[in-house]
Amino acid sequence: SLAMGNVIDWIFPKQSNAQLKAEIEKVNDEMDEAYRCKDFGAVANLYTEDAKMLNSGKDHPIIGREKIRNWYQHGAPFNTMKLKTEEVGVVHTDSVAYEQGEWRSYDADNSSKCGKYLTIRRKEDGKWKIHIDFINN
């Protein structure tokens, strides 16, 4: 019988996860920089056209790239943010992956908030775009 750890290693090989994590962290760095520069169009372009964002405390998801861009531009309650990827894995195919991590945001007075996130990503045009974004604080 296989131990659970062996099954997980077989499903999510460590070598491919290291490469996947590096690819996703690069996209996260782009997001952090675009948000810092207030380039909300660039932030939104890191999401799929039909993406869904689910924020804790919200009754309904934000659906669609344009509505997500609008949320970042007008509704995001922070000045800057930083994403820290903790775990990644491929789900079923090479074009869908999950990412779990911690976010931290900073307000104008340099106070900070943090929380966890779980993201389902879909590879489009060679880039890991956010398809479903669960944000918890």
Secondary structure, DSSP 8 states (H G I E B T S, - for coil): ---HHHHHHHHS-HHHHHHHHHHHHHHHHHHHHHHHTT-HHHHHTTEEEEEEEEETT-SS-EESHHHHHHIIIII---SEEEEEEEEEEE-SSTTEEEEEEEEEEE-TTS-EEEEEEEEEEEEETTEEEEEEEEEE-
